[in-house]
Amino acid sequence: MKRVDVAEFESHAGRYLAEVRGGETVLVCAGGEPVARLDACGAPNDPEPDGDTGEQPQWARDMLALSKELLAEAGPLAIRPSTRPLSDIPEVFLKKLPGPPLSAGLIDRILSEERADRDLLS
């Protein structure tokens, strides 16, 4: 990023705008404090939409389309309950939990009760 004083920018605006078109970012400063940043706005025929239009930029529309495509390919997603007991988890991970340490057996009982309640509701 290039920093220039307002007077310098006013004197050589064309040169700085050419640099911006080439991909450079120019920070215009007054008294050492930034007052404006000049960035390239894209191809001449595809400018970034103005923030007041409510439009999304092209990259955001592309990402949304790609996300929808990937989700459609993946099909419905399901959350499955764990098939392994919590006691299979190494003790070192259980000690990292916040609050008082819980034994693997207690956590297994809590999860079993939660699963039983879930089965009753379905």
N, C-alpha and C positions, 0 to 999 in steps of 0.2 A: 504494500500500500504506500502510495506516494503522498507526502504532506506538502501543501503549498500555502503560502499566505494569500489573502484575498487580492492584494494589489498585484502580486505575481500572476495569479489566475486571470485577473481582468486583462492584464497585458498580453497574455499568451493563451487565451481561452481555446483557440482553435487547436493549438498543439496538444493541450491537455485533453480535449475532447477526442482527438485522434487516438491518444493513448488509451482512453476509456474504451473506444470502439475496438481497440486491439486486446482488450481484456484486463487492462490495468484499472485499479481502483484509486481514485484521487480523493484525498481528504483536504477540504478547503478550511483553513484556520484563520481566525481573527484574533490577534494578540496572543497567539499560541493555543487558543481554545478552538476545537473543531466546531464548525457551524454547518457544514454540508459534506456529504459523501457522494461521490459520483461513481456509479457502477454501470456497466453495460446492461441494456435492457433486453438483449436477445436479438434475434434476426429482425431486419426491418419490417418484414411482412408478418411477424408473429410477436408483437410487443407483449410484455407482461401486462395483464389487465390492471386497471386502476383499482386501488383498494376500495373505492366507493361504489364500484359496479356490482359488488357481491359475487363476482365470478371467481372461480378457483383458477390458479395458474395451471398451465398445461401439464407440468410435471405432476401436480396433485391429481389431475384427472387421469393421467396415465397410471399412477400408482393405484388409484381406486379401481380402475378397470383390471389391472393385473391381479389385485387382491381378490376381486370377485371371480376372475377366471380360475385362480388357484383353489379357492374354496369350492367352486363348482366341480373341479376335477377331484378334490379330496372326498367329496360326498359328505354325508352327515357325520358329525363328530359326536362321539359318545364318551362320557367319563365313566370309567369302570372302577369299581372298588379294588383295592389291593388284594392280591391272592396270597401274599406272603405275610406271615405274622411280623409284628413290629420287633419281636425279639431277634429277628434276623439282622436288624440294623445294628451296626457296631456301636458299642457303648459310647465311644467318643462323640458321636453325633447327638446322642441324647443329652450329654452334658452341656451342649451348646444352647439348649433351650433356655429362654429367659424364665425367671422365677425359680421356685424350689424344684430340684430334680425329681422327675417322675420315673418310676420303675417301668421297665418294658412290659411287665405283666399288667400293671394298672392301665397303661395306655391301650394294650390289647383288649382289656375288658371294656374300656370306654368305647373303643371303635366297634367292638362286637355289638354293644347295646345300640349304637348309632345305626349300624347296618340292620339290626333287627327292627328298629323303629322305621327305617326307610322301607323295609320289606312289607311292614304292616300297611304303609300308606300306598303302596303300589298294587 
